[in-house]
């Protein structure tokens, strides 16, 4: 019987791989974004600046503050890597989302299990870099190696998870070959998964089954409750797997971005740390918009860990602001073992 021995959740935003003195480069994208999501509504940059003026973000975007918080995040990532290497699971299930990197408007599954035997992580070509938004290319080492690498999948576990989820009324989509879009900025695995390979797994890369959840794009985004139930179903599937292997579940993404909302992040973390999911599931679904939505990759990790009876350790939370409008990313890191 397989056993869950580790759970992890980690933010993966570009600011984690961007020197703090270059964070303002990403503000160009904020200025061009007509739908910056904040507490269930959307604003343009000017509207958001006016709305949050009283919060006085000036001190928050001074370079020494940016550097201090960036350094804290690097220490947190190193600690996550240390724990992963220490536990050294035999196989991982990685929960992430796609941002029109390998999927498109022709096919956007709500939940997809990849059961192929290989995962390619391919750096951007020069042409792809030219199509990236401002302030993104500098953070490429956050997600991609200098040269293409191939990591092992686990088709047997993938097929087992598919059968088990289907038996528990999850009508999942499946893929044995990683999809690829002609107009994509990426070849290979999306950045949500590449972050774990680049920044946390290091040289310890066990076979992995990626599970894609459509957190970003309507009209078929799973609810927080559906994501919670999926984690329970994953825990049951692992327990039912007749292999003597140690399994890790890794959730990628979040916290609040592209607008930092410290109150939302801290309220989420408080609810997230409780065994009783009542507060967590009471969060309105329209708060999970834009980058905030990636927390739906954390929710099934949490519920699976609750079933496994593992204890959560919050490594750190840091709000990384880059503008007077409060844009940026809330960065959180936690594990269970």
Buried (B, 14 or more C-beta within 10 A) or exposed (E): EBBBBBBBBBBBBBBBBBEBEBBBBBBEBBBEBEEBBBBEEBBBBEBBBEBBEEBEBEEBBEEEBBEEBBEBBEEBBEBBBEBBEEBEBBBBBBBBBBBBBBBBEEEBBBBBBBBBEEBEBBBBEEEBEEEBBBBBBBBBEBBBBEEEBEBBBBBBBBBBBBEBBBEBEBEBBBBEEBBEBEEBBBBBBBBBBBBBBBBBBEEBBBBBBBBBBBBBBEEEBBEBEBBBBBBBBBBBBBBEBEBEBBBBBBBBBBBBBBBBBBEBBBBBBEBBBEEEBEBBBEBEBEBBBBBBBBBBBBBBBBBBBBBBEBEBEBBBBBBBBBBBBBBBBBBBBBBBB
